[in-house]
Amino acid sequence: MGTVLGFYFGAADKLSVQQIEVAEPKFVGSDLLTHVSGGTGPFQYSISYPTQDTEKKITGLSLNGWIKVELTPPPAKAETISIEITDSKAQRLSKAFTKHN
């Protein structure tokens, strides 16, 4: 009986996990704002982008999927910004965006 219950609940858990997705970031001044959907929170994030001197990397934790960080120094227009997300079940997503404004 325990084997059947373990298989049933284990299979249901795997079916309910949704893929992580991250929204196209919005830029307001030097702030980056985006949202993570799918996956299981909390979410660890890493945001990296080139600066005049080196590559800047910002890491943090989002409890509810919202990410708002100040990019100092701000990236130049048309620079590529990479966002990497890891959820609490070790599911990962890495995505690159181009800053348009």
C-alpha positions in Angstrom: 0.0 0.0 0.0 2.8 2.4 0.9 4.5 1.8 -2.5 1.2 2.6 -4.3 0.7 5.8 -2.3 4.3 6.9 -2.8 4.1 6.3 -6.6 0.7 8.2 -6.8 1.8 11.2 -4.8 5.3 11.3 -6.4 3.8 11.2 -9.9 1.3 14.0 -9.1 4.1 16.2 -7.8 6.0 15.8 -11.1 2.9 16.6 -13.2 2.1 19.8 -11.3 5.5 21.5 -11.9 5.3 24.3 -14.5 8.2 25.5 -16.5 9.9 28.7 -15.3 9.3 31.8 -17.5 10.6 35.3 -17.0 8.8 38.3 -18.4 10.6 40.8 -20.7 12.2 43.3 -18.3 11.0 46.9 -18.1 13.5 49.7 -17.4 12.5 52.7 -15.3 15.5 55.0 -14.8 18.2 52.7 -13.5 15.7 50.1 -12.2 15.0 46.7 -13.9 11.6 45.2 -13.2 10.5 41.7 -14.2 8.4 38.8 -13.0 8.9 35.1 -12.8 6.0 32.7 -13.5 5.8 28.9 -13.2 8.2 26.9 -11.1 8.1 26.9 -7.3 9.2 29.8 -5.2 11.2 31.3 -3.7 13.4 32.1 -6.7 17.1 32.8 -6.7 18.1 35.2 -9.5 21.3 36.4 -11.1 21.3 39.4 -13.4 24.5 40.2 -15.4 25.4 42.9 -17.9 28.5 44.5 -19.3 29.6 47.9 -18.0 32.3 50.2 -19.2 35.0 48.5 -17.1 33.8 44.9 -16.4 30.8 42.6 -16.2 28.3 43.5 -13.4 26.5 40.7 -11.6 23.6 41.2 -9.2 22.1 38.2 -7.2 19.1 38.0 -5.0 16.1 36.1 -3.8 12.4 36.7 -4.8 9.8 35.2 -2.6 6.8 36.1 -4.8 8.3 36.1 -8.3 8.7 39.9 -8.6 12.2 41.2 -9.2 13.2 44.9 -9.0 16.8 45.8 -8.9 18.8 49.0 -9.4 21.4 48.6 -12.1 24.3 50.8 -11.1 26.0 51.7 -13.3 23.1 51.3 -15.7 23.7 49.4 -18.9 24.0 51.3 -22.2 21.1 51.1 -24.7 21.3 47.9 -26.9 23.4 46.1 -24.3 22.5 42.4 -23.5 21.3 41.7 -20.0 21.3 38.0 -18.9 18.8 36.8 -16.3 19.2 33.4 -14.6 16.5 32.0 -12.4 16.6 28.9 -10.1 13.4 27.8 -8.3 13.3 25.9 -5.0 13.1 22.6 -6.8 16.4 23.4 -8.7 14.6 24.1 -12.0 16.6 26.6 -14.0 16.1 29.2 -16.7 18.6 31.4 -18.4 17.5 34.1 -20.8 19.1 37.1 -22.5 17.3 40.4 -23.2 18.4 43.6 -25.0 17.9 46.9 -23.4 16.0 49.1 -25.8 15.7 52.4 -23.8 
